[in-house]
Each structure stands twice: as C-alpha cells, then as structure tokens.
Amino acid sequence: MSDRLSDDEIDAELPDGWTRDGDEIVRTFEFDSYLEGVGFASGAGGLAEEAFHHPEMRIGWREVEVRLTTHDAGGITKKDLDLAARFNELAG
Ligand SMILES: C[C@H](O)[C@H](O)[C@H]1CNC2=NC(N)=NC(=O)C2=N1
C-alpha cells in the first residue's frame, strides 16, 4: 500500500496545473468542446483502470474537473501524483 506523502512532498511534487484541496489533489482541464472533454474523461478512465487507481471526475461544459486521493491510505500518495502527471500528458 502506498504511504501518505508529507505536506512538503506534495507541494514539491504536484504536477503542473494541479492544486491541493485537503486530502485530494485537483485540476480542472479545459477544452474547446463538450465532447472533447468527454473524450478526455474516457481516456483518463482507461489510464485509471490501467493503474487501478480511480479519480472522481465531473464533466462540465468544455471542462473536466479531476480529483485524486488514495482511499486506501486516507490521503495523498505517490499514486495520485503519478496518475495526475499521466492525465497532464493525456491532455497535451
Ligand atoms: C480495494 C481498493 O479499492 C483498490 O485497491 C483500489 C481501487 N481504486 C482506487 N482508487 C483510489 N483513488 N484510491 C484507492 O485507494 C483505490 N483502491
């Protein structure tokens, strides 16, 4: 099981565009169309399944809000940071 990261570790290693919200990290990805956001969410779901680590996603008008935390650890772990970085790559 992944260990929870310290505040300093989280702050130092948050991928671009992500912010901390309590025991979660969050980023709102913006798109030129609603369906582009839906496509991103679908791709992110595939990456999540691959990692067996699952975000909460809210699909809105030309945006997708993604939240990550490690439920098993009760906080933010390297799994969250690593998957966040992969979501950044997916978004381009
Ligand atoms: C049993 C446990 O739910 C699984 O190991 C996985 C599934 N997906 C998960 N996703 C997230 N975000 N956190 C978890 O701790 C987690 N655990």
The ligand as a MOL file (V3000), in Angstrom:
LIG
                    3D

  0  0  0     0  0            999 V3000
M  V30 BEGIN CTAB
M  V30 COUNTS 17 18 0 0 0
M  V30 BEGIN ATOM
M  V30 1 C -9.5740 -2.2490 -2.9030 0
M  V30 2 C -9.2960 -0.8420 -3.3960 0
M  V30 3 O -10.4770 -0.1470 -3.6310 0
M  V30 4 C -8.4740 -0.9340 -4.6970 0
M  V30 5 O -7.2250 -1.4180 -4.3440 0
M  V30 6 C -8.2150 0.4340 -5.3680 0
M  V30 7 C -9.2620 0.8100 -6.3730 0
M  V30 8 N -9.0740 2.1840 -6.8560 0
M  V30 9 C -8.6200 3.1360 -6.0010 0
M  V30 10 N -8.6570 4.4280 -6.3470 0
M  V30 11 C -8.2860 5.3970 -5.4720 0
M  V30 12 N -8.3580 6.6970 -5.8460 0
M  V30 13 N -7.8490 5.0790 -4.2550 0
M  V30 14 C -7.7380 3.8060 -3.8070 0
M  V30 15 O -7.3040 3.5750 -2.6710 0
M  V30 16 C -8.1090 2.7540 -4.7150 0
M  V30 17 N -8.0170 1.4590 -4.3860 0
M  V30 END ATOM
M  V30 BEGIN BOND
M  V30 1 1 1 2
M  V30 2 1 2 3
M  V30 3 1 2 4
M  V30 4 1 4 5
M  V30 5 1 4 6
M  V30 6 1 6 7
M  V30 7 1 6 17
M  V30 8 1 7 8
M  V30 9 1 8 9
M  V30 10 2 9 10
M  V30 11 1 9 16
M  V30 12 1 10 11
M  V30 13 1 11 12
M  V30 14 2 11 13
M  V30 15 1 13 14
M  V30 16 2 14 15
M  V30 17 1 14 16
M  V30 18 2 16 17
M  V30 END BOND
M  V30 END CTAB
M  END
